[in-house]
Each structure stands twice: as structure tokens, then as C-alpha cells.
Amino acid sequence: MSMRPMVDLRTQYLDIQDQIDQGLAEVMDQTAFINGPPVKAFAEELGAYLGGVQVIPCANGTDALQIAMMALDLQPGDELITASFTYVATAEAIALLRLTPVLVDVDPVTFALDPQQVRAAIGPKTRAIVPVHLFGQCAPMEPILALAREHNLYVIEDTAQAIGADYIHADGTLSKAGTLGDIGCTSFFPSKNLGCYGDGGALMTRNAELADRIRKVANHGQSIQYHHDEIGVNSRLDSMQAVVLRAKLPHLDRYNRTRAAAAATYNRLLGASPWLSVPQTADYSTHVFHQYTLRLHPDLDRQALRDALTAREVSSMIYYPIPLHHQKAYLDPRYTEGSFPVTEDLCRRVLSLPIHSELSTDEAAVIAGLVLEAVEEVRPT
């Protein structure tokens, strides 16, 4: 038995190999490698899937965040509120533009941005809120959007981990993650729920004027070739990656259902252990389980558990070991040890197990059994 991987892209590829290979061969035959027909077709298809939004593909998810901030004309010194418990790209895009990331703590159950913390962080320089749909479920968008309306702020959704998740409004209606704020941003990194075979990303918006601005910013600040109306960037999705994404998009809901079924098996078998807290799904969101993330008992040695899992050929990962406010590049005198106790606690205790579109419930049950064995081996006596 080889190591059970966090993600199984090869098996996923074999299921749709003919369609991908044919599409790649057509790109080679047409030699339209940049902004070719597959890119335009994918943008239209993803926009339809997301409920009729405009989709602007770009080179990667970090670019998507940066382009969104440029398209909203945010200026150096403007403050954007986001979570300290997230991947660095969320804050990186803010800092790259000499904007100011204002970090806040997260909800201890869902790990999502806490609206009360957001409210307390709003100041005279605040221009936007950047909620992160972490690990596969939505942040609490209705209270966040209400805060944005109250204070005349933009909302930029970081949807890199939650493509396909549904936000459940108080009235029972549904909206896809990434379509509720002014702009949604996503990544198509290979391990994402909808991933290509290289780098890729996209922005989505319901605002036609803003969509045109995003397209211009992503294309060197031009809407007509050689007419540069503003400073932009060069960020494009290539045609080969669009072929892969077009092949996968019709299967995305099935991929997400498979992940959710595996997660339900994990929850059923691991949830009774006093040493493990299984992930909880918010009542306002579905969960597409980009990651399946446990919260370990504080007396359980995380590294010892990882070593015991490795010995049983089970992969594991820590998302994320260091809070943003403790990262050298983002140190700020406003934040010290204890500033964000939930985030700091999560970074000490979270551990993610394998989860992917090819993980059967039977295999999830086997992995859960091995996890329980490993816990028994390393738990304090």
C-alpha cells in the first residue's frame, strides 16, 4: 500500500482523459494558446453555473485578489479587513498594493470571519471587507454585507476554497459562493475543487461596468489594443488550462458531493473521540470540503499524531501553522500574542486529513480507523 494522498488528481484525470486530451489536441492544432476559444467558452459556462454572473479568467487566485482591489480603485493607505486565519495570499494581495490589511479573529466553530470582530475593526480608513470562504464553506455573508452597506464598504470574496458552495439566505434562497459581494475571486490551483493542471484563477461580478473595468485591469489597462487608459497587469488564463477546467466543470457538483460523503463518514467515525473535534457546517452554508480539518484536543501532541499517521501511510497537513499576524512579513505593533486567541489556538491544534473527489466512503472509513488507532497510540495516558 502506498501513501494515501491528500488529493488524487491522477484518478480524477483518468475519468475524463478522452475529453481533456481531445481538447488539448485542438488547442495545439489551432495554436491559440492565449485567450483562445476555450477560455471564452469556460468563462461563459462558469458564469452560467454561478447563476448568471460575469466571469473574467486570470492567471491565478492571488492575481484575482489584486486585480479586484485595483478595479475598485483602492489607494495606498486604505484599510481592508480580513481574517488572520487564512492563507497568506489574502493579505499578500492587499500589501502588494500598499493597502493596509486589518486582521481580525474568526469564529471558533466554523473558522470563518466573525462579523462582530469586523464591526469592531471598522475605522475611518476602512474601504473593504475581504471574507474568506475557508476550507469549503461560506463566511456569514448577510451580516458582512449589512456591515458593508452601513459603512459604504466594498466586499471582495476570497472563494479559492469554496467554489460550488451555496450560501443559504435567511429567506431560504441560495447564492453561489463568490457571487454575493462586489467581486468574487477564486483559484484554479490543481488541488482545488475545480482545478486546472497549472496556475489559473478568475474574478466574478454581477456588475457589468465593474466587469469591464476588471477586464481592462487584467489586460495591461487596455480595452483597445495599444490604448492604455490606466495602469494594469498582465494576467491571463491560457487555453490549455481552460480545456481542463471546461472538462471538469460539469462534474463539479458530483466532485463536491463525493467530498461531502467522505466527510460525513469521517464525522460519523471520528466524532465520538474525545481527542478530536470534527468540522461543523454552518446553518447558512453548504460545505464542499476543500479541506477536512480536525481540531485536536489541546493535550494531544499534533506532531506525534502526524508521525503515527505517516507510519500508517496516511497523509496529513496543517492548514495553517502560523497566524498571519505572527508571520515576519506581516508583523504589526497593533497585534501581539493573544490578540486573536481563536486563530492562535486553531494554528496550534488543526490537522487536515485526505479529502478529494475520488475518496470513497469505504476508503474514508479505513482512514478514520487508522486515525483512531494513531490517536490511541499517542494520546496521554
C-alpha positions as CSV (number, residue, x, y, z in Angstrom):
1,M,0.0,0.0,0.0
2,S,1.4,3.4,-1.0
3,M,0.8,6.6,1.0
4,R,-2.8,7.7,0.9
5,P,-2.6,11.2,-0.6
6,M,-4.3,14.4,0.4
7,V,-5.5,14.7,-3.3
8,D,-5.8,12.1,-6.1
9,L,-5.5,14.1,-9.3
10,R,-4.4,11.1,-11.5
11,T,-7.5,9.0,-10.9
12,Q,-9.7,12.1,-11.5
13,Y,-7.9,12.7,-14.8
14,L,-8.3,9.1,-16.0
15,D,-12.1,9.5,-15.7
16,I,-12.2,12.4,-18.1
17,Q,-9.0,11.7,-20.0
18,D,-10.5,11.5,-23.5
19,Q,-12.2,14.9,-23.3
20,I,-9.1,16.6,-21.9
21,D,-6.8,15.0,-24.4
22,Q,-9.0,15.9,-27.3
23,G,-9.4,19.5,-26.2
24,L,-5.6,19.9,-25.7
25,A,-5.0,18.4,-29.2
26,E,-7.4,21.0,-30.6
27,V,-5.5,23.8,-28.9
28,M,-2.3,22.6,-30.4
29,D,-3.9,22.4,-33.8
30,Q,-5.3,25.9,-33.5
31,T,-2.2,27.3,-31.8
32,A,-4.5,29.9,-30.0
33,F,-2.7,29.5,-26.7
34,I,-3.7,32.7,-25.0
35,N,-7.4,33.8,-24.8
36,G,-8.4,31.2,-27.3
37,P,-11.9,29.8,-27.8
38,P,-11.7,27.5,-24.7
39,V,-11.1,30.5,-22.4
40,K,-14.1,32.4,-23.6
41,A,-16.3,29.3,-23.5
42,F,-15.2,28.5,-20.0
43,A,-15.9,32.0,-18.7
44,E,-19.4,31.8,-20.1
45,E,-20.0,28.3,-18.7
46,L,-18.7,29.1,-15.3
47,G,-20.8,32.3,-15.2
48,A,-23.9,30.3,-16.0
49,Y,-23.1,27.7,-13.3
50,L,-22.7,30.5,-10.8
51,G,-26.1,31.9,-11.6
52,G,-25.6,34.4,-14.4
53,V,-22.5,36.4,-13.2
54,Q,-19.8,37.7,-15.4
55,V,-16.5,35.8,-15.1
56,I,-13.1,37.2,-16.0
57,P,-10.4,34.5,-16.0
58,C,-6.9,35.4,-15.0
59,A,-3.5,33.8,-14.2
60,N,-4.0,32.7,-10.6
61,G,-6.0,33.4,-7.4
62,T,-3.6,35.9,-6.0
63,D,-3.8,37.9,-9.2
64,A,-7.6,37.8,-8.9
65,L,-7.5,39.4,-5.5
66,Q,-5.0,42.1,-6.6
67,I,-7.0,42.8,-9.8
68,A,-10.2,43.2,-7.7
69,M,-8.6,45.8,-5.5
70,M,-7.2,47.7,-8.5
71,A,-10.5,47.6,-10.2
72,L,-12.2,49.1,-7.2
73,D,-9.6,51.9,-7.3
74,L,-8.4,51.3,-3.7
75,Q,-5.5,53.5,-2.8
76,P,-2.3,53.2,-0.6
77,G,-3.3,53.6,3.0
78,D,-6.8,52.3,2.5
79,E,-7.7,49.6,5.1
80,L,-9.1,46.2,4.2
81,I,-10.4,43.9,6.9
82,T,-9.7,40.2,6.6
83,A,-9.0,37.1,8.8
84,S,-5.7,36.2,10.4
85,F,-6.6,32.6,10.0
86,T,-6.2,32.2,6.2
87,Y,-3.6,31.5,3.5
88,V,-1.1,34.3,3.1
89,A,-2.4,35.3,-0.4
90,T,-5.4,37.1,1.1
91,A,-3.2,39.6,2.9
92,E,-0.4,39.4,0.3
93,A,-2.6,41.0,-2.4
94,I,-3.5,43.8,0.0
95,A,0.0,44.5,1.0
96,L,1.4,44.4,-2.6
97,L,-0.8,47.4,-3.4
98,R,0.4,49.2,-0.3
99,L,-3.0,48.9,1.2
100,T,-3.3,48.1,4.9
101,P,-4.5,44.7,6.0
102,V,-6.5,44.9,9.2
103,L,-6.7,41.4,10.7
104,V,-9.5,40.1,12.9
105,D,-10.3,36.8,14.6
106,V,-12.5,34.0,13.4
107,D,-15.5,32.0,14.7
108,P,-14.2,29.1,16.8
109,V,-16.8,26.6,15.2
110,T,-16.8,27.5,11.5
111,F,-13.3,29.2,11.4
112,A,-15.0,31.9,9.3
113,L,-14.7,35.7,9.6
114,D,-16.5,36.9,12.8
115,P,-18.9,39.8,11.9
116,Q,-18.6,41.2,15.4
117,Q,-14.9,41.3,15.1
118,V,-15.3,43.0,11.7
119,R,-17.6,45.7,13.2
120,A,-15.1,46.5,15.9
121,A,-12.3,46.8,13.4
122,I,-14.0,49.3,11.1
123,G,-12.4,52.7,11.1
124,P,-12.2,55.9,9.1
125,K,-9.8,54.4,6.6
126,T,-11.7,51.2,6.0
127,R,-12.7,50.7,2.4
128,A,-13.4,47.0,2.1
129,I,-14.0,43.7,3.8
130,V,-12.4,40.5,2.4
131,P,-14.3,37.5,3.8
132,V,-12.6,34.1,3.2
133,H,-14.8,31.1,2.5
134,L,-12.3,28.8,4.3
135,F,-12.0,25.1,3.8
136,G,-15.1,24.9,1.7
137,Q,-18.0,26.7,3.4
138,C,-19.1,30.3,3.1
139,A,-18.4,33.1,5.6
140,P,-21.5,34.6,7.2
141,M,-22.2,36.9,4.2
142,E,-25.5,38.5,5.2
143,P,-24.2,40.2,8.3
144,I,-21.0,41.1,6.5
145,L,-22.9,42.6,3.6
146,A,-25.1,44.5,6.1
147,L,-22.0,46.0,7.7
148,A,-20.7,46.9,4.2
149,R,-23.9,48.7,3.4
150,E,-24.0,50.5,6.7
151,H,-20.4,51.8,6.3
152,N,-20.3,52.1,2.5
153,L,-17.6,49.5,2.1
154,Y,-16.8,47.1,-0.8
155,V,-16.9,43.3,-0.3
156,I,-14.3,41.1,-2.0
157,E,-14.9,37.4,-1.5
158,D,-12.0,35.1,-1.4
159,T,-13.6,32.0,-2.8
160,A,-10.5,30.0,-3.6
161,Q,-11.5,27.1,-1.3
162,A,-15.3,27.1,-1.8
163,I,-16.2,27.0,-5.5
164,G,-19.6,25.4,-5.8
165,A,-20.7,26.0,-2.2
166,D,-24.1,27.6,-1.7
167,Y,-24.9,30.4,0.7
168,I,-28.3,29.9,2.3
169,H,-30.0,33.3,2.8
170,A,-32.3,33.9,5.7
171,D,-35.3,33.6,3.4
172,G,-34.1,30.2,2.1
173,T,-32.9,31.3,-1.3
174,L,-29.4,30.2,-2.4
175,S,-26.4,32.1,-3.9
176,K,-23.2,30.6,-5.0
177,A,-20.1,31.4,-3.0
178,G,-18.3,34.3,-4.7
179,T,-21.4,35.9,-6.2
180,L,-22.7,37.9,-3.2
181,G,-20.1,40.7,-2.8
182,D,-19.0,43.3,-5.3
183,I,-16.3,40.9,-6.6
184,G,-15.6,37.2,-6.0
185,C,-12.1,35.8,-6.6
186,T,-11.1,32.2,-7.0
187,S,-8.1,30.0,-7.8
188,F,-7.9,27.0,-10.1
189,F,-4.7,25.6,-8.5
190,P,-4.6,21.9,-9.3
191,S,-5.7,20.8,-5.8
192,K,-8.7,23.0,-5.7
193,N,-12.2,21.5,-6.0
194,L,-12.2,22.9,-9.6
195,G,-8.6,22.8,-10.5
196,C,-6.5,23.0,-13.7
197,Y,-3.1,21.5,-14.5
198,G,-1.1,24.6,-13.8
199,D,-2.0,28.0,-12.4
200,G,-5.3,29.7,-13.0
201,G,-7.9,32.0,-11.4
202,A,-10.9,34.1,-12.1
203,L,-13.0,37.0,-10.9
204,M,-16.8,37.2,-10.9
205,T,-19.2,40.0,-10.5
206,R,-22.8,40.9,-11.3
207,N,-21.9,44.5,-12.1
208,A,-21.4,44.9,-15.9
209,E,-19.5,48.1,-15.5
210,L,-17.2,46.6,-12.9
211,A,-16.6,43.5,-15.1
212,D,-15.4,45.8,-17.9
213,R,-13.0,47.5,-15.5
214,I,-11.7,44.2,-14.3
215,R,-11.1,43.0,-17.9
216,K,-9.2,46.2,-18.6
217,V,-7.0,46.0,-15.5
218,A,-6.2,42.3,-16.2
219,N,-5.1,43.3,-19.8
220,H,-2.5,45.9,-19.3
221,G,-5.1,48.6,-18.6
222,Q,-6.4,48.5,-22.1
223,S,-9.8,47.7,-23.7
224,I,-8.5,48.6,-27.2
225,Q,-5.1,47.2,-28.2
226,Y,-2.2,49.7,-27.6
227,H,-4.6,52.2,-25.9
228,H,-3.6,52.0,-22.2
229,D,-6.1,54.0,-20.2
230,E,-4.8,53.1,-16.8
231,I,-2.1,51.0,-15.1
232,G,-3.0,47.4,-15.3
233,V,-1.3,44.0,-15.1
234,N,-0.8,41.0,-17.4
235,S,-2.9,38.2,-16.0
236,R,-4.5,35.7,-18.3
237,L,-5.7,32.1,-18.2
238,D,-4.2,30.1,-21.0
239,S,-6.2,28.0,-23.4
240,M,-4.8,24.6,-22.3
241,Q,-5.9,25.3,-18.7
242,A,-9.3,26.3,-19.9
243,V,-9.7,23.0,-21.6
244,V,-9.1,21.2,-18.3
245,L,-11.5,23.4,-16.5
246,R,-14.2,23.0,-19.1
247,A,-13.9,19.2,-18.8
248,K,-14.2,19.3,-15.0
249,L,-16.9,21.9,-14.6
250,P,-19.8,19.6,-15.5
251,H,-18.6,17.2,-12.8
252,L,-18.0,19.8,-10.1
253,D,-21.2,19.2,-8.2
254,R,-20.5,15.4,-8.2
255,Y,-17.0,16.0,-7.0
256,N,-18.3,18.1,-4.2
257,R,-21.0,15.6,-3.2
258,T,-18.3,12.9,-3.1
259,R,-16.2,15.0,-0.8
260,A,-19.2,15.7,1.4
261,A,-20.0,12.0,1.6
262,A,-16.4,11.2,2.6
263,A,-16.5,14.0,5.2
264,A,-19.8,12.6,6.6
265,T,-18.1,9.2,7.1
266,Y,-15.2,10.8,8.8
267,N,-17.6,12.8,11.1
268,R,-19.6,9.7,12.0
269,L,-16.5,7.6,12.9
270,L,-14.3,10.3,14.4
271,G,-16.9,12.4,16.1
272,A,-17.2,10.3,19.2
273,S,-13.5,10.5,20.1
274,P,-12.8,12.9,23.0
275,W,-9.5,13.7,21.4
276,L,-10.9,15.1,18.1
277,S,-13.3,17.8,17.2
278,V,-14.8,17.2,13.7
279,P,-15.6,20.2,11.4
280,Q,-19.0,21.8,11.7
281,T,-21.1,23.1,8.9
282,A,-22.7,26.5,9.4
283,D,-26.5,26.6,9.1
284,Y,-26.2,29.4,6.5
285,S,-23.9,27.4,4.1
286,T,-23.3,24.1,2.4
287,H,-19.8,22.7,2.7
288,V,-17.8,21.4,-0.3
289,F,-14.8,20.3,1.9
290,H,-11.8,21.6,0.1
291,Q,-10.2,20.5,3.3
292,Y,-11.3,18.2,6.1
293,T,-9.9,19.8,9.2
294,L,-9.9,18.4,12.7
295,R,-9.3,20.4,15.8
296,L,-7.2,18.3,18.2
297,H,-7.6,18.1,22.0
298,P,-5.1,20.5,23.5
299,D,-3.3,17.7,25.3
300,L,-2.8,15.7,22.1
301,D,0.6,16.0,20.5
302,R,0.0,17.0,16.9
303,Q,3.4,16.1,15.5
304,A,3.3,12.7,17.3
305,L,-0.1,12.1,15.7
306,R,1.2,13.1,12.3
307,D,4.1,10.8,12.7
308,A,1.8,7.9,13.7
309,L,-0.4,8.6,10.6
310,T,2.6,8.6,8.3
311,A,3.7,5.2,9.7
312,R,0.2,4.0,8.7
313,E,0.6,5.6,5.3
314,V,-2.0,8.3,5.8
315,S,-1.1,11.8,4.6
316,S,-1.9,14.8,6.8
317,M,-1.4,18.6,6.5
318,I,-1.5,21.6,8.8
319,Y,-3.6,24.5,7.4
320,Y,-2.2,26.8,8.8
321,P,0.6,26.5,11.4
322,I,1.3,30.2,11.8
323,P,-1.3,33.0,12.0
324,L,-0.8,35.9,9.6
325,H,-0.2,38.3,12.5
326,H,2.8,36.2,13.6
327,Q,4.3,36.0,10.1
328,K,7.5,38.0,9.8
329,A,6.3,39.9,6.7
330,Y,3.1,41.0,8.4
331,L,4.2,41.8,11.9
332,D,2.4,44.9,13.2
333,P,2.7,46.5,16.6
334,R,-1.1,46.5,16.9
335,Y,-1.0,42.7,17.1
336,T,0.7,40.7,19.8
337,E,0.5,37.2,21.2
338,G,-3.1,36.8,22.4
339,S,-4.6,39.4,20.0
340,F,-6.6,36.8,18.2
341,P,-7.0,33.9,20.6
342,V,-9.2,31.7,18.4
343,T,-6.8,32.0,15.4
344,E,-3.8,31.3,17.6
345,D,-5.5,28.2,19.2
346,L,-6.5,26.9,15.8
347,C,-3.0,27.2,14.4
348,R,-1.7,25.1,17.3
349,R,-4.4,22.4,17.0
350,V,-5.8,21.9,13.5
351,L,-4.9,18.9,11.3
352,S,-6.3,18.1,7.9
353,L,-6.9,14.6,6.6
354,P,-7.1,13.4,2.9
355,I,-10.2,14.6,1.1
356,H,-10.8,14.6,-2.6
357,S,-13.3,13.8,-5.4
358,E,-12.0,10.2,-5.7
359,L,-12.2,9.3,-2.0
360,S,-14.9,6.7,-1.5
361,T,-16.8,6.4,1.8
362,D,-15.3,2.9,2.2
363,E,-11.8,4.3,2.0
364,A,-12.7,7.2,4.3
365,A,-13.8,4.6,6.8
366,V,-10.5,2.8,6.6
367,I,-8.6,6.1,7.0
368,A,-10.8,7.0,10.0
369,G,-10.0,3.7,11.6
370,L,-6.3,4.3,11.1
371,V,-6.7,7.8,12.6
372,L,-8.3,6.4,15.7
373,E,-5.5,3.8,16.0
374,A,-3.0,6.6,15.8
375,V,-4.8,8.7,18.4
376,E,-4.8,5.7,20.8
377,E,-1.1,5.3,20.3
378,V,-0.1,8.8,21.0
379,R,-2.7,10.1,23.5
380,P,-1.7,10.9,27.0
381,T,-2.3,8.0,29.5
